[in-house]
Amino acid sequence: MMGKSVVSRMFHDIVLVGAIALLLGIMIWQGLRFGGSPDPEQAVGAWSAGISAAVLVFREGLEAILVLAALFASLQRAQAALTRPISAGALAALAMTVLTWFVVVWLIGLAQSTFSELQVQAATGLLAVVVLLVVMNWFFHRVYWTEWIRVHTRRKTDLAQQLKAGLLTPRRAFLGLALLGFSAVYREGFETVLFLQDTRLRWGMSVIELGAGLGLLLTLIVGWLTLLAHRRLPYQRMLVLTGAMLGLVFVVMVGEQAQEMQLAGWLPTTQLPLPIPDWLGTWFALFPTAETLLAQALAATLVLGSFLVVKLRTARAARLLETSPAQSSL
């Protein structure tokens, strides 16, 4: 019980540090960007975009940490030296993620010289929605990221055993383990780069620096506690919390994307006589048009439907486990 209370307090401390860092970051950002109090509507929209970026960066970082922790787990005692190539691969993935950012920004710049600004924003927004769909799929169907961890762990074990048996040269083992560390981090980094492009075009780099910086700070805290301090944190709770927040981000982003596609002429605009206040449009992308509301309704149905399907499958699997021992005893 003592250990659980310590872990629970540690989790609450991480959340508290993140909230404080977010508030301080927003205050500093407001002062630097606007020279004082900004326009309320513009500031609220930027807050929403910054929070969305922070949640996604932290979520992707958490998944990478879980994979790295699984790779390091058995090596810390028996073959600690093999953690070095994994760490080298992870660092190389971070560098490649930064390079990918500049390449994607350059490619979008080329597209902007050919297509209109609204069309480019609509296209990057659609890409961000697809990335979120992938991330949400991992959240609701835990088998995907658990299998991702299992594949990396199995490959690490095979490389270590082949090296010990003399079937693999140290150089090839180093490259193989480095590639495992690289793929564990770069997959998440690549998804993050694609997702953040829409936020960059809509709100500028200052919002990216604030949101991604906060998400990276939280990731570094969890990474230090997990990989260096060897503390067990409530990862499942953090995954569920960030997944639920991403569900809300997904619904909001679908509304924003539908509006961008309307402005680009890709979707019709059917105005509805609904008394939706402006602040709902700023925070939650709720607009009085049939297309945007229908898109968000479908997105919300997808999120809730996926959650219910997984809960039903989990309950069914639990019932099968309960009945199988009874049947075998007969």
Disulfide bonds with the S-S distance in Angstrom:
none
